[in-house]
């Protein structure tokens, strides 16, 4: 346990690709919790693609990060000082705190977690926001029916890997893609995907999808965008659903890129393409949390993390995440 | 009443823009109705943008027109011979028949219409497929709530003009665009749109939309695509609905054009973009037909047609329709 509260601040807004220059690693003040507040020693921090959007100026569904201030992340930590009756010293909590070793909080928006049910870091992944995102999107927009075909892009990622496994639990045929052969093998050998391919080496993606989804795609859980979204569009069946979860391929574009060719297919095939944000669906989040722990125990939901050691390495890990260098959920271990 | 059955056949498939060369005007045989069949003298024929898609090869929601065969259209006509107990000579019917003076039919898919309720040609427009398309899209995907803002492209067209007026009946703020000043004036002065603009002369469409929809767009009824769809996307409010009815701007593209920039907004603003085909929603079609006659009588639904005289002029009128030269519903008068 360090005595200094190291922090990472947003030094400047990236233009195009984010670089380590955009971050500043600094020794900050130790927060002093006031009345009703707690002090949390942060143990694990989550890195997520959506953070790239918050580094830009301008309106989005969460406000942008401020230049010169500590970045925000999903964190799991331990309460070490408490002036709040709802939290005791020794409790473990998860919520949105800082890229820093210690955070203070009034407790609003934090949730207590059980360190005996699962490793603490899992509450940032399969038992946290990425797991809930997978469930919410698949259920609320995907409306899966047994026997349908589900295609997941970025399928070995924190969200995609849960989407595919949930698809198998629901009786779907599941096809995924990833950017490395080892990830592709993991999808079929460990997670039970019916088929998977490396989108970087497979040739034209639309041809591969035609081969691996001979009866078409009913549900596309889209995390990538660009060429992969376009290829999926061409292979969609009538009344197909495209769950717009993320477009990681576009996050570092300086200018918005054109959308997929073939938008007329949305009319001709009566497709639905819909975006969502996990926080809008609290009921489904609770439903997932109630079910997921059981599925994990039964071995129906498997999980993989890339854990980077040390706060100072978080910027590099974040850039790697946007390039697809992580394998599974990207976590930073803080203490 | 002519004694010859003139017909228009698809001579060749257009590549890019359709031209009169792609059509053949010929004197065909007079159909001889067999047992259970009727002979219809076609009085009015409808020209619709979706027909351009049927001139291409390849799978769509309706099979392509066949080269060398008579084209198909929505028609209103009079029964002049009947070997079918369901139809009497003198009945007026509407349904999918040929680009020709006389068609025979077994009666399947035809509907009797009342020539006293409205002019016969209206059953091809406001009391026919375009009117139903407007209602089905707005209700099933748009889910309008009083006080919301609706933006309609191709707003003076057969579908768009009904969409906007339905929006006013439902208490929406309605903004539309068209490609001629006279059409724009008609939208605000006659149809009661709250605002309208000429997309060809207004400068950047997204700026115009920002000015005319200061509280954003909740529902976009999209008939055009391209720059107009992209501009609408940027102005959409959270949880907005984009009703994908048609993309007339793309119908003559040789290669599919890229989609709108800013697809990431679909995620950030939780937008829904959905295509539909009117025939999938028979219940809503019946609901509309029950209400529309009343609205027309009360003067709440106004209507305008461009009537081209003579079958031989149908190809030129169809090309004009794709270029936006018509004003209101494009009809061909046959006898």
Interface residues (C-beta under 8 A of the other chain):
Chain A: X53 X60 X61 X225 X229 X238 X244 X245 X246 X247 X250 X255 X256 X257 X258 X259 X260 X261 X262 X263 X264 X265 X266 X267 X268 X269 X270 X271 X272 X273 X274 X275 X276 X277 X280
Chain B: X53 X60 X61 X225 X229 X238 X244 X245 X246 X247 X250 X255 X256 X257 X258 X259 X260 X261 X262 X263 X264 X265 X266 X267 X268 X269 X270 X271 X272 X273 X274 X275 X276 X277 X280
